[in-house]
Amino acid sequence: MSLAMTSGPEGLDVDPTRAGKPQQIVTFKVEGRTFGVDVGAVREIKGWQPTTPLPNAAAHVLGVINLRGAIIAVYDLRQRLGLGPSPVSRSSVVIVLDLGERYGGILVDAVSDIVDILPSDLRPAPDVAGDGDDVLTALLVKGDDVVALLDLAAIVRETTHDMAA
């Protein structure tokens, strides 16, 4: 499933085929923070397995795994967000995502839930990223938690900063 998005009535990115209808996001934790991605982008959730490192890869690229014959690049979301490398534990998981023309995986601390949302529940993410490196599409307030919705294309993009590391 593709992540084709358009600007919604509040200027936020929403799936045009589901405008005004409930959508689902998968929420997960990284360094105690809650993030989410559209459930339609998630191919599977699997336990951690060691990766094969790639030469000259960006700092947030852990390497690749073989997933039933498909080679999947695995990205350290914690590192990509500038929070340092992820410590791997029993609860660490890789969320395998459909990135359009390919698949990729993001390493997260734990998967939390699948949440129903409406486009009207979303709030604009503040523009705090430097060098045009914004990785958030919107924010969602659920109880006491703020869920940051990720821009998957930005997460897997290699940045100049990463290449220098």
CORBEL-V462029 format. One record per run of one state. SS is the DSSP state (H for helix, E for strand, L for the rest). FROM is the first residue (numbers start at 1). LEN is the number of residues. If there is no record, write none. Layout:
ss=SS from=FROM len=LEN
ss=SS from=FROM len=LEN
This chain:
ss=L from=1 len=5
ss=E from=6 len=2
ss=L from=8 len=5
ss=E from=13 len=2
ss=L from=15 len=1
ss=H from=16 len=3
ss=L from=19 len=4
ss=E from=23 len=8
ss=L from=31 len=2
ss=E from=33 len=6
ss=H from=39 len=3
ss=E from=42 len=6
ss=L from=48 len=4
ss=E from=52 len=1
ss=L from=53 len=8
ss=E from=61 len=7
ss=L from=68 len=2
ss=E from=70 len=7
ss=H from=77 len=4
ss=L from=81 len=12
ss=E from=93 len=6
ss=L from=99 len=4
ss=E from=103 len=6
ss=L from=109 len=1
ss=E from=110 len=8
ss=L from=118 len=1
ss=H from=119 len=3
ss=E from=122 len=2
ss=L from=124 len=12
ss=E from=136 len=7
ss=L from=143 len=2
ss=E from=145 len=6
ss=L from=151 len=1
ss=H from=152 len=5
ss=L from=157 len=3
ss=H from=160 len=5
ss=L from=165 len=1
